[in-house]
């Protein structure tokens, strides 16, 4: 296909290379949403082949073909800070395998870190090159994914301790998807001016509560407090009140169903276990062990997966369930500096364009939420969506997205000039009255008329 056809200005819809790029980004999004998956999860009789590698090979091959054919038509990629520091943090984690203690699962962890870097950098590369209206589809994909997770979790029913989760994932993953779905719905409602976009939020809220993830809900509360004022300004008080009423009504309806089983679960999980029994899922013991290991080797850490081997009761916990503590214990101060510097660079890049636009605001909110949840559960690979959304926010800010919902669909009044006459060098070009003996097509002569700073004639 020739360049003239691809770049035809009056084409119906985006050009071919944008659609193919969006398809690649969707594949990366699916891979990052799916987490760890292998054939034996489908059936025990199948081999335990890691499908992440197969999907990555396919994405890289398609991306090379796409880039080779579309690079002449792609806009210049935007630049944002943090990618180099992200690579430095991941590389230091990989290097720490060189001094890992005996018994550490370095091969599995190295594979996780390598795939984390590969999928994250591929997502960032596509985001940097695709137009903002194309990357904006991420929010649609997020809503659809959250709906699928919710339906599958409700169909599967409660698991251990009465907690809900989608098949193939744990409750802590499920709560993250539910909250991300709610954030995506808020974004759509604020930018598209559609109140119906708020309808899935009560279901996502119920799903998040049924997950039983206290860290996930606490993280959501922290993000709500931090971003409350910008969200209110973006949505407006009308939609906020409508959302509160809808959530309260649906919540009350669900709490009274099934002889109040939902309320009994919430009372047991969030009130009885947390405040009465003081149940902390071993997080206090994990933190003590991680800090002790950091104190033993504060500069370079104990090495990759050192926590699993060197905790007080080896093998009790798979990992520290805290990104910062895991980095401190296994990669030392060097790794911690890279991690915090990368996070700071991405956050600073998010606020580079003022006022902050909704696409940037909600992506940053999603990134912050996932950052908070990484302090309560998950390993290195489980932080993949945090890096995805933090990079998404920084890229959108770098593009200087101008999608303020306050202007969408609202005509912007223009100052009226006298007779809508053009301005020449600060003067109004007024026709001089033609003399009786002058021809009808006499030249127009400019005359200056005083004008106000707002553009109105005085």
N, C-alpha and C positions, 0 to 999 in steps of 0.2 A: 504494500500500500504506500502510495507516495506521500511525501510530507504535506503537500497541498491538501490532500484529502483528510489527513489526520488533523490538520490545524484549521479546517474549514470553520469560519466564525459562526455560521448560522446552523451548526449541526444540531440534531435533536438528541440531546443528552451528552454526557462526557465522552471524550475521544477514547479510542480503543485502548491506548496504553494506560489511561487512568483506570479503566474498568479492570484490566488485567492486574494492575498494581493493587487495586482494592481487593481483588481475589486473593492475591498473595498475602496481603495483610490479614485477611480473614483466616487463612490457613495458619498463620503464626498465632493469631488470637486463639483459635481453637486448640492449638498445641499447648499454649500457655495456660488455658483454662483447664485442659484435661489433666494436667499434672503427670504423675507417673502412671504409665499404662503398658501392659504387656499382654501377650496372647493368652497366657494361662489364666488371666482374669476372666476371659470369656468362657473358658472350659479348662478344667485341670488336666485334660488329656493333651492339650496343646503345649508346644514348647514355650519356655519363658523368655521369648525374644522381646527386647525392649523396642516398642514401636516408636518411641521418641526419635531414635536414630533413623528409622526408615522415613519418618515424616520430615526430619531435618534434611536428609539427603535429597528428598523430593523437592522441598522448598528451595534449597540452595540451587539445584539444577534449574528449576523454573525461574528463579530470580536472575540467574546469569543470562538465560535466554531473553527474559523480559528487559533487563537493563541493556543488553547489547542492541536490541531493536528500538528501545524507547529513549535512550539517553539523549538523542538529538532533540527530542520534543519535550523532555522534562525540564522544569524550571531549575534554576540553580538551587542546590540544597541549602537550607538554612543551617546556621551554626548555633550550637548551644554548649554551655560548659557542663562538665561532669562525666562525659564518656571516657576520657582518659583516666580519670580517677577511679571510675568503675572498673576499668581494665586493670589498673594497678592493684586495687583491692582483691579482685579475683585472682590475679597472677600471684600475689603474695600468699593467698590461701593455698594455691597449687604448690608453690615452693615449700610451704610448711610441711608438705607430705614427706620432704626429705629428712626431717627430724621427728616424725611422728613415732609414738611409742609402739612397741611390738603388740600386735593384736588389733591395731587400728584398721578400720575398713577404708583404707585410702583409695582403693580402686573404685568402689561405688561412689565415694564422695567426690573424687576427681571427675568422674563421669557427670555427676549432678552439676558441679560447678562449670564444667565445660559446656554442658547443654544450657545452663542458665545464661552464660555469656553469649552463646550462639543465638538463642531465640531472642534475647533482649536486644542485641546489636542489630539483628535482622529487622526487628520491629521498629527500632529507632531509625534505621536507614530508610525504610519505606515511609515512615511518618515524615521524615525530613524532605523527601522528594515529592510526595503526593500533595495536591492542593488541600487546603483546610476543609473544603466542603466534602472531600473524599474521606479524609481521616475522621470527619464528624460522624461517619457511619458506625464508628466503634460504639457509640452510645446505643444505637439500635441493636447491635449484636449483643450488648451487655444485657439489655432488657429481655431479649429472646432467651439468652442463656439462663438468666435468673428464673424465668418462667418455666423452662424445661427442668431445671434443678428442683423447683418447688413442686411441680407435678410429680416428678419421680420420687421425691422424698415422701410426699403424702401417700403415694401408692405403696411405697415400701413399708411405711409404718415406723413406729419407734424401734430403736435398737437398744444398745446397752444403756442402762440407767434411764430409759425412757426418752433418750435424745434422738432427734431426727437428723438424717443426713441423706444426701443423694447416693445412689448405689455407686461404689467405687471410690468414694471420698468420705472423710470423717466429718463430724459435726463442726469442727473449727474451720474447715474449708467451706462448708455449707453456709455458715453465718456470714462469711466474707462475701460470697456470691449474692446473698440476699441483700446485704447493705449496699453493695455495688449496684445491684439492680434498682434499689431505691434512689441512689444518687443519679443514675442515668435517667430515671423517670422525672426527677426534679429538674434536671437539665432540659429535658424535652419540653416540660411544661413552661419553663421560664423563657425559652428561646422561640418555641413554636406557638406560644399563646394558646395552648390547648389544655383545658382543664381536665379532659379525659386522660391525659398522660399521667395524672396522679392516681388513677384507679388501681394500678397494681401495687402501690406502696403499702396499703394495709395488709395485703397478702404476704408481701416480703417481710413486713414487720412481724407478723405471726410466725413465719418461717424462721426468722432470726431468733425469736423467743423460744421456739420449740427445739432449736439446736442445743440449748443448754450451755452455750459458750459464754461464760461470764466475761472473759477477756474481750471477745468480739463485741458484746453489747457495751462494755465500758469504753472501748475504743470508739464506737459509734457516738456515744454520749459526748466524749471529748471533742470529736470533730464537729458535732452539732453546736457545742458551746463556742468553739473557735470561729466557726463559719456562720454563726447564726445571723448576725447583722447583714453580711453580704447576701445570704440566701433570702432573707426577708426583702431586701431591696430588689433582688432579682425576680422573685415571685410576686411580691405584693401581698399585703395583709389579707386580701380577699381569698387568695388561694391557700394561704397559710391556715386561715380559719376553716376553710372547706376541708383541707387535709386533716386538720385536728378533729373536726366533727366526724369525718368519715372513718378515721382510724379508731376513735373512741366508740363509735357505733358498732363497727365490725368487731372490734376487740371485745366489747361487752357481749355481743351475740355469740362469739366463739367460746368465751369463758363460761357461758351458761349452758353450753351444749354438753352432751355425754355425761351428765351428772357432775359437771364441773371438773372433768378430768384435766383440762388444760390449766385451770387455776391451781389444782392440786400439784401438778408438775412444777409450775412456776414457784409456788410456795415452798415446795420441797427443795428444788434446785437452787433458787436464788436467795431464799430467806433462811430456811432451816440449815442447809449445808454451809452456806457462806457465813452467816452472821451468828447462828446459834452454835453449830458444831465447829466452826472455824476451819472447814475443809478447804485446802489450798491446792489440791491436785499435785502435791509434792514440789510446788514451785519454790517454796522457801528453801527446801533442801537443795534443789538444783542450783539456786543462786549462791548459796553458801559454798558448794563445791566449785562452781565456776570461778568465784572470786578467789578461793584458796589456790586454784591452779594458776590463775593470773599472777598472784603474789609470788608463786614459786618461779615463774619465768615471765617477768613483766615486759620484756623487750620484744622477744620473738614468739612467745607463747609455747605451749606444749606440743604443737604440731597438729596437723589435720586429724580430726576425729579423736584427739587426745582425751576429750572429756569422757567419751564412752568407756575408755580403758582405765582412766585414772580417777574417776569418781570414787567416793568412799566405798560404795558397794558396786563394783564394776558390772556394767551391763544392765543396771536397774532402769536407767532412763536412756533412751536412744540418743538424745542430744539435749542441749540446754534449753530448748524451747524459747530462746531469746536471742535475737540476732546480735545485739550488742555484747551480751555476755559470752556468746559462742565465739565471736571474733576476739574478744579480750583473752579468753582462756586458751584458744587454739592458735591465734595469730599475733597475740601480744599487742603492745602499744603501736607498733608499726601498722598492723592491720587495722586497728581501731582508728588511727589518724586517717588512713585512706578512706575508710567507711564514712566517718563523720564529714570529711572534706567533700566527698562525692555527694552526700546528701545535701550539704550546704550549698554546693555549686548548683545543683538542680533546683533547689528552692529559690536561690537568688535569681536564677534565670527565669523562673516563673513570674517574678514581679518586675521584669524588665520593661514591660509596656504598661503604662497607666492611662486611663483606668483599666483595671483588670477585667477582661471580658469573660462572659459566662463559660465559654469553652475552656478557658484557662482555670477559672475559679473551681469548677466542678472536677476537672481532672486533678487539680492540686488537692482538693478535698478527698478524692479517692486515694491518691497517693499517700496522704497523711493518715487516712484511716488504716490502710494496709501497713504503713509504717508502725502505727501503734499496735496493731494485732501481732506484728512480728516480735513484739516484746513479751507476748504471752504464749505463743505457740508456733511450731513450725521449725524447719531447718533452713539451710541456705537456699535450697531449690524452691522452698515454699515462699520465698520473697519475690518470685519472678513477676507477679502482677504489681507489686509495689514499684519495681523498677520500670515496668511498662507504663504505668500511669504517671509517675513522676517525670519520665521522659516525654510522655504525651503532653503534659502541661508545659514543660519547657519548650518543646517544639512549637506548640500553638502560640505561645508568647513570642517566640522568635519570629514567627510569621506575621506578627502584628495583627492578629485576627480582629476584625471590626464587625462583630456580630451582636452588638448590644441589643437586647430584646426591647429596650425602651424605644428604639427607633424602628423596629421591624413592623412594617405594615402601616406606619403612621406617617402621613405626608409632612415633610419638613417645610414650614413656611419660608418663603423667600421675600426679602424686602423688595417692594415695588418701586421701580424707577419711573420717572415721568415718561409716559408713553412707551415704556419698555425700551428706551433708547440705549444703545451701547455706550460704553465708557472708553474714552481714549486718553491714556496718560492721566487719569484722575479727573478728567472733565467729561461732561455729557456732550455727546455729539448731536447738537441740535441743528436742524436745517434753518439756514437764514431765509427769511421771506424773499422769494425771487422778485426781482424788479419787474415791472410791467413789460419791459422790452427784452427781458432775458429769456432764453429758451427754457422749455419745461424741464429738461434734464440737466439744469445747472448743477454745478458741484456743490456738495454739502460742505459747509464751513463749520469747524468745531468752535463751540463757545463754552466757557467754563461756568458751571453752576455750583454753588455751595452745596455740599452734601454732609450729612452727619456721619459719625463713625459707624452707625448701624447700617448705613447704606440707603437711608431714606433721604429724599430731597427736602431741602429747607426752603 
